[in-house]
Amino acid sequence: MILNTNSLMQTIDAVNERLIFGQEIPPEEGLEAARWISSLQGKKCAYRVLFAPTPSDYEQGIRLFTGERLVSASARHILGQEAARVVCLFGRKDPQVRETYQRATAWMEAAPDFIQSGTYCCGRCTLAFWRHIWVGDFKNKEARLVRGLQAIKESRLGDGKWSRFPFFYAIYTLLDLELEPAIAELHYAQKAMENYARRPREGAYTKRRSTIFEKALERVSRA
């Protein structure tokens, strides 16, 4: 089961694991998770009116799917965006879930940062924003994402990484975006990904990162 009613983060991670490893999520299982997540809309500690982390999330510490640790408002925002993405993917056909989702995310259409620059707040928050926007029904999203991708290009450090954007989560996000500027950034990061793949690694997030890199390098080879 992907739903863990004690932890929003673990529920989202379970969904993302199934997706990145190509495992099926039965519609009823995805809808069950979407309905539970939608019940967290606007609750205490929610970012704006997004979906709130649980007390257990704060106790265990909030991390990105790729392992980077999150703190303060960025943790609430990013977890809220990732939660909204799951709700959008699996609950959009359910009238009650759809209504909750629209209420939780209406502010995003008018977010000044994203309208003007295609970014939102910091690099980490921007990546979560992009991952959600890409799957949602937002106006002019491709043009805005292309503007935002110019910001990641401008933050290149020259070694396959970026100054504002955390490396692993950035690759994970770019892998999702079927846009030429996103593929160009994967090309830029190719050697850094290959270097990571050549070194033996251990840890809870190694399998996820390795799989993300394999898929990203495959995308680069096809481009």
Steps between C-alpha positions, in 0.01 A plus 500: 500500500622848418286677758657563841256707705774590747724665244435721198867472400501120507177484302645729233827305497310172454321646197821639352684171555235310308519753218880519471538121513222444246264322740124517456280704731144364486249785449318422824826510696601831345156647568510387862829686545366807317191511721705477817745767384210729405374474860821680606421809292558820696559330834747624762852546357376489140681738263229747398202268438695203367513162676651487847779274629407276792658510849686181404657677203652758731614237748688297237627802308381600154711408200465520126438175315868515400619535858578868551378620840242780519431750777262787582257643245669332204424159653130585531486649153684222319312222676178686420589524130599134482173411676302711254672321214386162636145629548500633144627172354262269683201702617407741223200288390351494851271806543574559868875454464506722192318777686743478792797501263374807314445683828848409620682605185302795357764745625764340277350641179562851630839443668699809388841331506388220272312729262799732458802269518376142496653448846358504852692598813824295533642234268356209699153654510522577129570136414199379700287768337614382155428133577145585601433756226613253232228245575226754582259698284662840532489776241808571289700251705746402228596860420544576870706187558727588210559841663576328827741257339704799388559569872645155560723540195629830638586335832735239349824453694690340212533154657158364409332652805316823581536761772134546593360159420578181698662254262304178557159664518583714197576193288182335627298806397666549162434135417127570519496813284468412133641831384816569299658731763453225763675246278779755443554517878516119518768514228689754710480270805594183309858463624403572861236226479745257342759572771241427767405173329866380493551529875354232731243654730303390803203658671124519505479726197762334279259281302269790428782730390662231286173421324432869440846541348459190281176636360646849456808368316275293279300813421823682411613216272171512308504877455 
